[in-house]
Amino acid sequence: MKKVIFLITVLVMSITVFSQNKSFYDFKVKTIEGKDFDLSSLKGKKVLIVNVASKCGLTPQYKQLQELYEKYGPEKFVIIGFPANNFGSQEPGSNEEIKEFCSLNYGVTFPMMAKVSVKGEDIDPLYAWLTEKSGNGKQDAGVTWNFQKFMIDENGNWIAFAEPKVNPFDKSIISWIEK
């Protein structure tokens, strides 16, 4: 009887833990235009997720991100920008203002999502998954500044992250895309 109770307890705990673990593809986000965007639509593509800001010393990375997208995307690789105002109030604009800034100044054509919080108590659920080992299954990787990059493989697995100052054309990112 003790063995049966033990096995049932293990089974229930396993189901509970399994049901709490989300996949990258389980998330839905909002585009910068306010439309629903299901991340499962990216199955089969490598995804580079970047928290962006318009008034940051790293803002010129938009240019390299766009060049990277033009070179490798959008068939098997996509970049997704998530504006965030978590660091030094460097993204104060509305979604409409951000979209206009990106288009006029950098010709951004990769998908941009609605502004989110990438840390703190109001962290977006996707960013909680990206930054916490308990979600992504790999490691804790708290966002330290604007333009931190997260690499998701074509199967939705969290692969790695690159610090904000890492150039989008860094060898670590290019070798991952080309692999």
C-alpha positions as CSV (number, residue, x, y, z in Angstrom):
1,M,0.0,0.0,0.0
2,K,2.8,2.4,0.8
3,K,4.4,1.7,-2.6
4,V,1.1,2.5,-4.3
5,I,0.7,5.8,-2.4
6,F,4.3,6.7,-3.1
7,L,3.9,6.0,-6.8
8,I,0.7,8.1,-7.0
9,T,2.4,10.9,-5.1
10,V,5.3,10.8,-7.5
11,L,3.0,10.7,-10.5
12,V,0.9,13.7,-9.3
13,M,4.0,15.7,-8.5
14,S,5.5,14.9,-12.0
15,I,2.3,16.0,-13.7
16,T,2.2,19.2,-11.7
17,V,5.8,20.1,-12.4
18,F,5.4,19.2,-16.1
19,S,2.3,21.3,-16.5
20,Q,4.1,24.3,-15.0
21,N,6.9,24.1,-17.4
22,K,6.2,26.2,-20.4
23,S,7.7,26.1,-23.8
24,F,8.8,29.2,-25.8
25,Y,5.9,28.2,-28.2
26,D,3.3,28.4,-25.4
27,F,3.6,32.2,-25.2
28,K,1.5,34.8,-26.9
29,V,2.6,38.4,-27.1
30,K,1.3,41.6,-28.6
31,T,2.8,43.2,-31.7
32,I,3.7,46.9,-31.6
33,E,0.4,47.5,-33.5
34,G,-1.5,45.7,-30.6
35,K,-2.3,42.5,-32.5
36,D,-1.9,39.0,-30.9
37,F,1.2,37.2,-32.0
38,D,1.5,33.5,-31.2
39,L,5.2,32.5,-30.8
40,S,4.3,29.0,-32.0
41,S,4.1,30.5,-35.5
42,L,7.9,30.6,-35.3
43,K,8.3,26.8,-35.2
44,G,11.2,25.8,-37.4
45,K,13.0,29.2,-37.2
46,K,15.8,30.4,-35.0
47,V,14.8,33.4,-33.0
48,L,16.9,36.2,-31.5
49,I,14.9,38.1,-28.9
50,V,16.2,41.6,-28.0
51,N,15.0,44.1,-25.5
52,V,15.4,47.5,-27.2
53,A,15.3,51.2,-26.4
54,S,15.4,54.3,-28.5
55,K,17.4,56.6,-26.2
56,C,20.3,54.4,-25.2
57,G,23.9,54.5,-26.0
58,L,23.4,51.0,-27.6
59,T,20.5,52.2,-29.8
60,P,22.7,52.1,-32.9
61,Q,22.6,48.3,-32.6
62,Y,19.2,48.6,-34.4
63,K,21.3,49.1,-37.6
64,Q,23.3,45.9,-37.1
65,L,20.1,44.0,-36.0
66,Q,18.4,45.1,-39.3
67,E,21.5,44.1,-41.3
68,L,21.5,40.7,-39.6
69,Y,17.8,40.2,-40.3
70,E,18.3,41.1,-44.0
71,K,21.2,38.7,-44.3
72,Y,19.7,35.7,-42.5
73,G,16.0,36.2,-42.2
74,P,13.1,35.8,-42.4
75,E,12.7,32.2,-43.7
76,K,14.7,30.4,-41.1
77,F,15.7,33.2,-38.7
78,V,13.8,36.0,-37.1
79,I,14.7,38.9,-34.7
80,I,12.0,40.1,-32.4
81,G,12.4,43.4,-30.7
82,F,10.7,44.1,-27.4
83,P,10.9,47.8,-26.4
84,A,11.4,48.2,-22.6
85,N,11.7,51.2,-20.4
86,N,13.4,49.4,-17.5
87,F,16.8,51.1,-17.7
88,G,17.3,54.8,-17.2
89,S,13.9,55.6,-18.8
90,Q,15.5,55.1,-22.2
91,E,12.3,54.0,-23.9
92,P,9.7,56.5,-22.8
93,G,7.7,56.6,-26.0
94,S,4.4,55.0,-26.9
95,N,4.3,51.9,-29.2
96,E,3.3,54.2,-32.1
97,E,6.3,56.5,-31.4
98,I,8.7,53.6,-31.1
99,K,7.5,52.1,-34.3
100,E,7.9,55.4,-36.1
101,F,11.4,55.9,-34.6
102,C,12.6,52.5,-35.7
103,S,11.2,52.8,-39.2
104,L,12.5,56.3,-39.9
105,N,15.9,56.0,-38.2
106,Y,16.9,52.4,-38.9
107,G,14.5,51.0,-41.5
108,V,13.5,48.2,-39.1
109,T,11.5,45.5,-40.8
110,F,12.0,42.7,-38.2
111,P,9.0,42.1,-36.0
112,M,8.6,44.6,-33.1
113,M,6.4,43.8,-30.2
114,A,4.5,46.1,-27.8
115,K,6.5,47.6,-25.0
116,V,7.0,45.3,-22.0
117,S,8.9,45.1,-18.7
118,V,11.9,42.8,-18.8
119,K,12.6,42.7,-15.1
120,G,11.1,43.4,-11.7
121,E,7.7,42.7,-10.2
122,D,5.9,43.5,-13.5
123,I,8.2,41.4,-15.7
124,D,6.5,40.1,-18.8
125,P,5.8,36.3,-18.6
126,L,8.0,35.6,-21.7
127,Y,10.9,37.5,-20.1
128,A,10.3,35.6,-16.8
129,W,10.8,32.4,-18.9
130,L,13.8,33.8,-20.7
131,T,15.6,35.0,-17.6
132,E,14.8,32.2,-15.1
133,K,16.3,28.7,-15.1
134,S,13.1,27.4,-13.6
135,G,11.4,28.5,-16.9
136,N,13.9,28.0,-19.6
137,G,15.5,24.9,-18.1
138,K,19.1,26.2,-18.8
139,Q,20.2,29.1,-16.7
140,D,19.3,32.3,-15.0
141,A,20.1,35.2,-17.2
142,G,18.6,38.4,-15.8
143,V,18.5,41.3,-18.2
144,T,21.2,43.8,-17.2
145,W,20.6,46.6,-19.7
146,N,19.0,47.4,-23.1
147,F,19.9,45.2,-26.1
148,Q,20.4,41.9,-24.2
149,K,20.0,39.1,-26.7
150,F,18.4,35.6,-26.2
151,M,18.9,32.8,-28.7
152,I,16.1,30.3,-29.2
153,D,16.6,27.4,-31.6
154,E,14.2,26.2,-34.3
155,N,12.6,23.8,-31.8
156,G,11.9,26.5,-29.3
157,N,14.8,25.6,-27.0
158,W,16.6,28.3,-25.0
159,I,20.2,28.1,-26.2
160,A,22.1,31.1,-24.9
161,F,22.1,34.8,-24.3
162,A,24.5,37.6,-25.2
163,E,25.2,40.6,-23.0
164,P,23.9,44.0,-24.2
165,K,27.2,45.3,-25.5
166,V,27.8,42.2,-27.7
167,N,27.5,43.3,-31.3
168,P,24.7,41.4,-33.2
169,F,27.4,40.3,-35.7
170,D,29.5,38.7,-32.9
171,K,31.0,35.3,-33.7
172,S,28.9,33.6,-31.0
173,I,25.6,34.8,-32.6
174,I,26.7,34.2,-36.2
175,S,28.0,30.7,-35.6
176,W,24.7,29.9,-33.8
177,I,22.6,31.2,-36.7
178,E,24.7,29.4,-39.3
179,K,24.9,26.1,-37.4
